[in-house]
Amino acid sequence: MDQQRPQEQFSRFQAACRRVGLKLTHQRMEVYRELAASTDHPSPETLYQCLIRRIPTLSLDTVYRTLATFARHGLVHKVETGESQARYEAIIERHHHLICRHCLEIIDFRWPSMDEVALPEELGTWGQIENKNVVASGVCAKCMK
């Protein structure tokens, strides 16, 4: 990844926070930086373990609340994994996920043809659908060995 991309992503994040009226605290910025730098869709607990070394006053509750606030405002994405522990990512562009049932690794993939498929007509009376994505699961090649 080119070195400008993380800075550009962080600048977009800061602008988005200002647009929705979120105060840019040191802890919020560090939670976002850590999440944006990760490639493994970390849980709040994993982020906390990485951040506590740099921010000893940080609480796990703050990480949970910060991620929930970011997700509510569309600044990060909560990955639906089917496991009890939430996982998050800073990538908000349209993509889908493949999850290994054994090692719980999550892989991002794009599927443009699926993105264009219309939902069934009977869902039209349900209400307002805001998102559709695919979460595929199975066993990865590493775990099958």
Solvent accessible surface area in square Angstrom, and as a share of the most:
residue,aa,sasa,rsa
1,M,164,0.73
2,D,90,0.47
3,Q,159,0.71
4,Q,125,0.55
5,R,91,0.33
6,P,64,0.40
7,Q,110,0.49
8,E,88,0.39
9,Q,21,0.09
10,F,14,0.06
11,S,52,0.34
12,R,116,0.42
13,F,7,0.03
14,Q,38,0.17
15,A,41,0.32
16,A,14,0.11
17,C,0,0.00
18,R,156,0.57
19,R,185,0.67
20,V,64,0.37
21,G,65,0.63
22,L,21,0.11
23,K,152,0.65
24,L,41,0.21
25,T,48,0.28
26,H,110,0.49
27,Q,52,0.23
28,R,58,0.21
29,M,41,0.18
30,E,21,0.09
31,V,0,0.00
32,Y,7,0.03
33,R,107,0.39
34,E,32,0.14
35,L,2,0.01
36,A,27,0.21
37,A,82,0.64
38,S,36,0.23
39,T,121,0.70
40,D,80,0.42
41,H,9,0.04
42,P,6,0.04
43,S,4,0.02
44,P,0,0.00
45,E,52,0.23
46,T,61,0.36
47,L,2,0.01
48,Y,44,0.17
49,Q,101,0.45
50,C,41,0.25
51,L,0,0.00
52,I,45,0.23
53,R,185,0.67
54,R,127,0.46
55,I,11,0.06
56,P,106,0.67
57,T,121,0.70
58,L,6,0.03
59,S,49,0.32
60,L,63,0.31
61,D,81,0.42
62,T,23,0.14
63,V,0,0.00
64,Y,83,0.32
65,R,138,0.50
66,T,8,0.05
67,L,0,0.00
68,A,46,0.36
69,T,18,0.10
70,F,0,0.00
71,A,33,0.26
72,R,172,0.63
73,H,70,0.31
74,G,42,0.41
75,L,13,0.07
76,V,5,0.03
77,H,45,0.20
78,K,85,0.36
79,V,2,0.01
80,E,110,0.49
81,T,27,0.16
82,G,86,0.83
83,E,51,0.23
84,S,126,0.81
85,Q,69,0.31
86,A,22,0.17
87,R,28,0.10
88,Y,12,0.04
89,E,8,0.04
90,A,8,0.06
91,I,57,0.29
92,I,105,0.53
93,E,82,0.37
94,R,106,0.39
95,H,13,0.06
96,H,3,0.01
97,H,1,0.01
98,L,82,0.41
99,I,8,0.04
100,C,5,0.03
101,R,152,0.56
102,H,117,0.52
103,C,64,0.38
104,L,71,0.35
105,E,59,0.26
106,I,7,0.04
107,I,81,0.41
108,D,46,0.24
109,F,60,0.25
110,R,148,0.54
111,W,106,0.37
112,P,95,0.60
113,S,75,0.49
114,M,68,0.30
115,D,33,0.17
116,E,148,0.66
117,V,81,0.46
118,A,88,0.68
119,L,75,0.37
120,P,72,0.46
121,E,164,0.74
122,E,134,0.60
123,L,65,0.32
124,G,63,0.60
125,T,134,0.78
126,W,176,0.62
127,G,50,0.48
128,Q,144,0.64
129,I,69,0.35
130,E,151,0.68
131,N,85,0.44
132,K,55,0.23
133,N,59,0.30
134,V,31,0.18
135,V,61,0.35
136,A,37,0.29
137,S,74,0.48
138,G,24,0.23
139,V,45,0.26
140,C,30,0.18
141,A,74,0.58
142,K,132,0.56
143,C,42,0.25
144,M,144,0.64
145,K,204,0.86
